[in-house]
């Protein structure tokens, strides 16, 4: 269901639990697909726009559920947030307040915690409900609290979280873990704080780098972008800017897996190839080859898909780790891909203790997978998957189930696709344009 406004197409999102996809599997795909803007960059960048009174224009913003939920919270602060094009967003925060945020909206998305630093900097206080997001295990908030506390904030944590400050000040901080959102909150606080902040053990994912570049465009001074040590000179005036969000490397990884399991040739246009080394290396371990063609990434058709054993014929392992290693958000896609590859491999999810539980749905479709414990699964392939009715448990596992359905024999129904749409824009329309058969049922 869509509506047209100002020439742009906007999907109207119904209740997250109601829509479903009906998928006819076994089709070859072909063509060219462009990844959307990086979801995990867009969320902190939208929050960072609240650091200035001036208008901030953001381009290549994905039109997904998580962004729409965050924009509702942004408007509750008193800022305006208007779509001026299909993927262009203008945010103006002339005045903001941090005590009017809907707790139910905060619980809907994990990114709500990213409002803490900008609202502390602008309003001196912010009250949030504990953030929500994917149910993939415990996702601690301690890094946020410790970093903001080091820069002069105090907090109270009961049913809600209240932060207060009489003024943020620079500090030398060693983050207790390289948390992505914790790093992003610390960076936003640091550019507004008086003095110099040095962040050690900082996350360095592409989306963290994108946030840093946007803040530099606003007048921030940040050295060490892309490394684990950031030096930030704070206290200067931040002004408006125009910033284009980079491509989503997690979506690129999803398309690599999709092309491989459907034996299709796909060109992933403007793929951000400079950030794909670990993703490509991980898929190479599964026997999936890709090639760079200028700014594009090409996945050839009819690949052998043979898992590469370790030296001496030992069972190989694919594991995720903090950037620049193989990303945790691609692990679900890689597991589905491994079911179609010749050989056996141990998949080790180090980051989240509940992300692996979706594999029982793949087993129900015919996959040979042994879930060793919450963090490890042994996959033996190739296996012919059968169509089935499955749930979409979180964003990445939901996309993995859609990929499994597209390579399976027969018809599959994927319920709770609102989870997929939290992170993937118009995914049914975009894949149908490549030759897929995905029908959305409200």
C-alpha positions as CSV (number, residue, x, y, z in Angstrom):
1,X,0.0,0.0,0.0
2,X,1.5,3.3,-1.1
3,X,0.5,7.0,-1.2
4,X,1.9,9.7,-3.5
5,X,2.9,13.0,-2.1
6,X,5.0,15.7,-3.8
7,X,5.9,13.3,-6.5
8,X,7.6,10.9,-4.0
9,X,6.3,7.4,-3.3
10,X,5.8,6.7,0.4
11,X,4.8,3.3,1.8
12,X,2.3,3.5,4.5
13,X,3.4,1.1,7.3
14,X,0.6,-0.8,9.0
15,X,0.8,-2.7,12.2
16,X,4.2,-4.4,12.3
17,X,2.8,-7.8,13.1
18,X,0.1,-7.9,10.3
19,X,1.8,-7.8,6.9
20,X,3.5,-10.9,5.3
21,X,5.3,-11.9,2.2
22,X,4.3,-14.7,-0.1
23,X,7.4,-15.9,-2.0
24,X,7.7,-18.2,-5.0
25,X,11.1,-19.7,-4.8
26,X,13.5,-21.1,-7.3
27,X,13.7,-18.2,-9.7
28,X,16.9,-16.9,-11.2
29,X,17.5,-13.2,-10.7
30,X,19.4,-10.8,-12.9
31,X,20.1,-7.1,-13.2
32,X,21.4,-4.2,-11.2
33,X,20.5,-3.1,-7.7
34,X,21.7,-0.1,-5.7
35,X,22.0,-0.3,-1.9
36,X,20.1,2.3,0.1
37,X,21.8,4.6,2.5
38,X,23.3,3.0,5.6
39,X,20.6,2.5,8.2
40,X,23.1,2.5,11.0
41,X,24.6,5.7,9.8
42,X,21.3,7.5,9.1
43,X,20.1,7.0,12.7
44,X,22.9,8.7,14.6
45,X,23.2,11.4,11.8
46,X,19.5,12.3,12.2
47,X,20.2,12.7,16.0
48,X,23.3,14.7,15.3
49,X,21.3,17.3,13.4
50,X,19.8,18.4,16.7
51,X,23.3,19.7,17.7
52,X,22.7,22.9,15.7
53,X,20.0,25.5,15.4
54,X,20.6,25.7,11.6
55,X,18.8,23.5,9.0
56,X,20.6,20.2,8.2
57,X,19.9,18.6,4.8
58,X,20.4,14.8,4.6
59,X,20.5,12.9,1.3
60,X,20.2,9.2,0.6
61,X,18.3,8.6,3.8
62,X,16.6,5.1,3.8
63,X,12.8,5.3,4.1
64,X,12.4,2.5,6.7
65,X,10.4,1.9,9.9
66,X,13.3,2.7,12.3
67,X,13.9,6.1,10.6
68,X,10.2,7.0,10.8
69,X,10.1,6.0,14.4
70,X,13.1,8.1,15.2
71,X,11.7,11.1,13.3
72,X,8.6,11.0,15.5
73,X,10.9,11.3,18.5
74,X,12.9,14.1,16.9
75,X,9.6,16.1,16.3
76,X,8.7,15.6,19.9
77,X,11.8,17.6,20.9
78,X,10.4,20.6,19.1
79,X,12.5,20.2,15.9
80,X,11.0,19.9,12.5
81,X,11.8,17.0,10.2
82,X,10.5,17.1,6.6
83,X,10.9,14.9,3.6
84,X,11.7,17.2,0.7
85,X,12.4,14.3,-1.8
86,X,12.1,10.5,-1.9
87,X,15.2,10.1,0.3
88,X,16.1,13.7,1.3
89,X,15.3,14.9,4.8
90,X,15.7,18.5,6.2
91,X,15.9,18.8,10.0
92,X,15.7,22.2,11.8
93,X,16.2,22.3,15.5
94,X,15.9,26.0,16.4
95,X,14.8,25.1,19.9
96,X,14.7,21.6,21.5
97,X,13.6,20.1,24.8
98,X,14.5,16.7,26.2
99,X,11.7,16.0,28.6
100,X,8.8,15.3,26.2
101,X,9.8,12.0,24.5
102,X,7.2,9.2,24.3
103,X,8.4,6.2,26.2
104,X,6.6,3.8,24.0
105,X,8.4,5.2,20.9
106,X,11.7,5.0,22.8
107,X,11.1,1.3,23.5
108,X,10.4,0.7,19.8
109,X,14.0,1.3,18.6
110,X,17.4,1.0,20.0
111,X,18.5,4.3,18.3
112,X,16.4,6.3,20.8
113,X,19.4,6.2,23.1
114,X,21.3,8.3,20.5
115,X,19.2,11.3,21.4
116,X,21.0,11.5,24.8
117,X,24.1,13.4,23.7
118,X,22.6,16.0,21.4
119,X,19.7,16.8,23.8
120,X,22.1,17.0,26.8
121,X,24.3,19.4,24.7
122,X,21.3,21.6,23.7
123,X,18.8,21.3,26.6
124,X,21.0,20.1,29.5
125,X,18.6,17.3,30.2
126,X,16.9,14.3,28.6
127,X,14.6,11.6,29.8
128,X,14.3,8.3,27.8
129,X,12.7,5.0,28.3
130,X,15.1,2.0,28.0
131,X,15.6,1.6,24.2
132,X,14.2,-1.3,22.3
133,X,15.2,-2.9,19.0
134,X,16.0,-6.4,17.9
135,X,15.6,-9.2,20.4
136,X,19.1,-10.7,19.8
137,X,20.3,-10.9,23.4
138,X,21.4,-8.5,26.0
139,X,22.6,-5.2,24.6
140,X,24.2,-3.3,27.5
141,X,24.1,0.5,27.8
142,X,26.9,0.9,30.3
143,X,29.3,2.3,27.7
144,X,26.9,5.2,27.1
145,X,26.5,6.0,30.8
146,X,30.3,5.8,31.5
147,X,31.2,8.0,28.6
148,X,28.6,10.7,29.3
149,X,29.5,10.6,33.0
150,X,33.1,11.2,32.2
151,X,32.1,14.4,30.2
152,X,30.1,15.8,33.1
153,X,26.7,14.2,32.9
154,X,24.8,12.6,35.7
155,X,22.0,10.1,35.4
156,X,19.2,8.4,37.2
157,X,18.1,5.0,36.1
158,X,14.7,3.6,37.3
159,X,11.8,2.9,34.9
160,X,13.2,5.7,32.7
161,X,16.7,7.1,32.2
162,X,17.2,10.8,33.0
163,X,20.5,12.5,32.1
164,X,21.4,16.0,33.3
165,X,24.4,18.2,32.9
166,X,25.5,21.7,33.8
167,X,27.8,21.7,30.8
168,X,29.7,19.0,29.0
169,X,33.5,19.0,29.2
170,X,36.2,17.2,27.3
171,X,37.8,14.1,28.9
172,X,40.3,11.3,28.2
173,X,38.0,8.2,27.9
174,X,38.8,4.5,27.4
175,X,35.5,3.0,26.4
176,X,34.9,-0.3,28.2
177,X,33.9,-1.9,24.9
178,X,33.9,-0.7,21.3
179,X,30.2,-0.2,21.3
180,X,29.0,1.4,18.1
181,X,26.1,3.4,19.6
182,X,28.2,4.1,22.7
183,X,30.9,5.5,20.5
184,X,28.4,7.6,18.6
185,X,26.9,9.1,21.7
186,X,30.4,9.9,23.0
187,X,31.4,11.6,19.7
188,X,28.3,13.7,19.6
189,X,28.8,14.8,23.2
190,X,32.5,15.5,22.6
191,X,32.0,17.9,19.7
192,X,29.6,19.9,21.9
193,X,31.8,19.7,25.0
194,X,34.3,22.4,26.0
195,X,37.9,21.2,25.5
196,X,39.5,18.2,24.1
197,X,38.2,14.6,24.3
198,X,40.2,11.6,23.4
199,X,38.2,8.4,22.9
200,X,40.2,5.1,23.1
201,X,38.8,1.7,22.1
202,X,36.3,3.5,19.9
203,X,34.2,1.7,17.3
204,X,35.3,2.4,13.7
205,X,32.5,0.9,11.5
206,X,31.7,2.7,8.3
207,X,28.6,4.2,9.9
208,X,30.7,5.7,12.7
209,X,33.0,7.2,10.1
210,X,30.0,8.6,8.3
211,X,28.8,10.3,11.5
212,X,32.2,11.8,12.0
213,X,32.4,13.2,8.5
214,X,28.9,14.7,8.9
215,X,30.0,16.4,12.2
216,X,33.2,17.7,10.5
217,X,30.9,19.3,7.8
218,X,29.0,21.0,10.6
219,X,32.2,22.5,11.9
220,X,33.4,19.8,14.3
221,X,37.1,19.0,14.6
222,X,37.8,15.2,14.7
223,X,41.1,13.5,14.1
224,X,41.6,9.7,13.7
225,X,38.4,9.0,11.7
226,X,38.4,5.3,10.8
227,X,40.7,4.3,13.7
228,X,40.1,3.2,17.3
229,X,41.4,6.4,18.8
230,X,39.6,9.7,18.1
231,X,40.7,13.1,19.2
232,X,37.9,15.6,19.2
233,X,38.3,19.4,19.8
234,X,34.9,20.5,21.2
235,X,33.2,23.7,22.0
236,X,33.1,25.4,18.6
237,X,29.9,26.5,17.0
238,X,28.2,23.8,14.9
239,X,26.3,25.0,11.8
240,X,24.0,23.4,9.3
241,X,25.3,21.3,6.4
242,X,24.3,19.1,3.5
243,X,25.4,15.5,3.9
244,X,24.9,12.4,1.8
245,X,24.7,9.1,3.7
246,X,27.0,6.4,2.3
247,X,25.8,3.0,1.0
248,X,24.8,0.2,3.4
249,X,27.5,-2.4,3.5
250,X,25.1,-4.8,5.3
251,X,22.6,-4.5,2.5
252,X,25.4,-5.2,0.1
253,X,26.3,-8.4,2.0
254,X,22.6,-9.4,1.8
255,X,22.7,-9.0,-1.9
256,X,25.9,-11.1,-2.2
257,X,24.2,-13.9,-0.4
258,X,21.0,-13.6,-2.4
259,X,22.9,-13.8,-5.7
260,X,24.9,-16.8,-4.5
261,X,22.0,-19.0,-3.3
262,X,19.8,-18.2,-6.4
263,X,22.8,-18.8,-8.8
264,X,22.2,-15.4,-10.2
265,X,24.5,-12.7,-11.6
266,X,23.8,-9.4,-9.9
267,X,25.6,-6.0,-10.2
268,X,25.5,-4.1,-6.9
269,X,25.9,-0.5,-8.0
270,X,27.7,2.2,-6.0
271,X,28.4,-0.5,-3.4
272,X,31.0,1.4,-1.3
273,X,33.7,-1.1,-2.2
274,X,36.2,0.5,0.1
275,X,34.3,-1.0,3.1
276,X,33.7,-4.5,1.7
277,X,37.1,-6.2,2.4
278,X,35.9,-8.3,5.4
279,X,32.5,-9.0,3.9
280,X,34.0,-10.3,0.6
281,X,36.6,-12.3,2.5
282,X,33.9,-14.0,4.6
283,X,31.9,-15.0,1.5
284,X,35.1,-16.2,-0.2
285,X,35.4,-18.7,2.7
286,X,32.0,-20.1,1.6
287,X,33.2,-20.2,-2.1
288,X,31.4,-17.1,-3.2
289,X,33.5,-14.9,-5.5
290,X,32.9,-11.3,-6.3
291,X,34.7,-8.8,-8.4
292,X,35.0,-5.0,-8.3
293,X,34.0,-3.0,-11.4
294,X,34.7,0.6,-10.6
295,X,32.3,1.7,-7.9
296,X,30.2,-1.5,-8.4
297,X,30.4,-5.0,-7.1
298,X,29.6,-7.9,-9.4
299,X,28.5,-11.4,-8.2
300,X,28.8,-13.9,-11.1
301,X,26.2,-16.5,-11.8
302,X,26.6,-20.3,-11.5
303,X,29.4,-20.4,-8.9
304,X,30.8,-23.6,-7.5
305,X,30.0,-22.6,-3.9
306,X,32.5,-24.9,-2.3
307,X,33.4,-24.2,1.3
308,X,37.2,-23.7,1.7
309,X,38.7,-25.9,4.4
310,X,41.4,-24.7,6.7
311,X,44.9,-25.9,6.3
312,X,45.2,-29.7,6.6
313,X,41.5,-30.2,5.7
314,X,40.3,-28.9,9.1
315,X,36.7,-27.7,9.4
316,X,36.8,-23.9,8.8
317,X,35.1,-21.3,10.9
318,X,33.5,-18.0,10.0
319,X,33.2,-15.6,13.0
320,X,32.1,-12.1,13.4
321,X,34.1,-9.5,15.4
322,X,34.2,-5.7,15.8
323,X,35.1,-3.7,12.7
324,X,37.1,-4.2,10.5
325,X,36.4,-7.9,10.9
326,X,33.3,-9.7,9.4
327,X,30.2,-7.8,10.6
328,X,27.8,-9.4,13.0
329,X,24.8,-8.1,11.0
330,X,25.9,-10.2,8.0
331,X,26.1,-13.5,9.9
332,X,22.4,-14.5,9.4
333,X,22.9,-14.0,5.7
334,X,26.1,-16.0,5.7
335,X,24.4,-18.9,7.5
336,X,21.7,-19.2,4.8
337,X,24.4,-19.0,2.1
338,X,26.3,-21.8,3.8
339,X,23.3,-24.2,3.5
340,X,23.8,-24.0,-0.3
341,X,27.5,-24.6,-0.3
342,X,29.4,-27.9,-0.6
343,X,31.1,-28.7,2.7
344,X,30.9,-28.1,6.4
345,X,31.6,-24.9,8.3
346,X,31.3,-23.6,11.9
347,X,29.5,-20.3,12.2
348,X,30.5,-18.4,15.3
349,X,28.3,-15.5,16.4
350,X,30.4,-13.8,19.1
351,X,28.5,-10.5,19.5
352,X,24.9,-11.5,20.5
353,X,23.8,-14.6,22.3
354,X,20.3,-14.9,20.8
355,X,20.9,-14.2,17.1
356,X,21.5,-17.8,16.2
357,X,18.1,-19.1,17.3
358,X,16.4,-18.4,14.0
359,X,18.3,-21.4,12.5
360,X,15.5,-23.7,13.7
361,X,13.3,-22.1,10.9
362,X,16.0,-23.1,8.3
363,X,16.1,-26.6,9.7
364,X,12.3,-26.8,9.2
365,X,12.9,-25.8,5.5
366,X,15.4,-28.7,5.1
367,X,18.8,-27.2,6.1
368,X,21.3,-29.4,7.9
369,X,22.3,-27.3,10.8
370,X,23.4,-28.3,14.4
371,X,23.0,-25.4,16.9
372,X,25.9,-26.2,19.2
373,X,25.1,-23.4,21.7
374,X,23.7,-19.8,21.5
375,X,26.8,-18.7,19.7
376,X,27.8,-21.5,17.4
377,X,26.1,-23.4,14.6
378,X,27.5,-26.2,12.4
379,X,26.2,-26.0,8.8
380,X,26.5,-28.8,6.3
381,X,25.6,-28.3,2.7
382,X,24.4,-28.2,0.1
383,X,20.7,-28.9,0.9
384,X,17.6,-28.3,-1.1
385,X,15.4,-26.0,0.9
386,X,11.6,-26.4,0.9
387,X,9.0,-23.6,1.0
388,X,7.5,-23.1,4.5
389,X,5.6,-20.6,6.7
390,X,8.1,-18.8,8.9
391,X,8.4,-15.8,11.1
392,X,10.7,-12.8,10.8
393,X,12.4,-12.6,14.2
394,X,14.6,-9.6,13.7
395,X,15.8,-7.4,10.9
396,X,18.8,-9.5,9.7
397,X,17.3,-12.9,10.4
398,X,14.1,-11.7,8.6
399,X,16.1,-10.8,5.5
400,X,17.9,-14.2,5.8
401,X,14.6,-16.0,5.8
402,X,13.5,-14.0,2.7
403,X,16.7,-15.1,0.9
404,X,16.1,-18.7,2.0
405,X,12.6,-18.5,0.6
406,X,13.8,-17.1,-2.7
407,X,16.1,-20.1,-3.2
408,X,13.7,-22.7,-1.8
409,X,11.5,-25.0,-3.9
410,X,7.9,-24.0,-3.7
411,X,6.0,-21.3,-1.9
412,X,6.9,-19.7,1.4
413,X,5.0,-17.3,3.6
414,X,7.1,-14.9,5.8
415,X,5.1,-13.4,8.7
416,X,5.9,-10.3,10.7
417,X,7.7,-8.6,7.8
418,X,7.6,-5.4,9.7
419,X,10.9,-6.5,11.2
420,X,12.5,-6.7,7.7
421,X,11.0,-3.3,6.8
422,X,12.7,-1.7,9.9
423,X,16.0,-2.0,8.0
424,X,15.3,-2.7,4.3
425,X,13.5,-0.1,2.1
426,X,10.8,-1.4,-0.3
427,X,12.7,-4.7,-0.5
428,X,9.9,-6.6,-2.2
429,X,9.6,-4.0,-5.0
430,X,13.4,-3.8,-5.5
431,X,13.9,-7.6,-5.6
432,X,10.8,-8.1,-7.9
433,X,12.5,-5.8,-10.4
434,X,15.3,-8.4,-10.6
435,X,12.9,-11.2,-11.3
436,X,11.9,-12.3,-7.8
437,X,8.3,-13.2,-7.0
438,X,7.4,-11.6,-3.7
439,X,3.8,-10.7,-3.0
440,X,3.0,-8.4,0.0
441,X,-0.2,-9.3,1.8
442,X,-1.6,-6.9,4.3
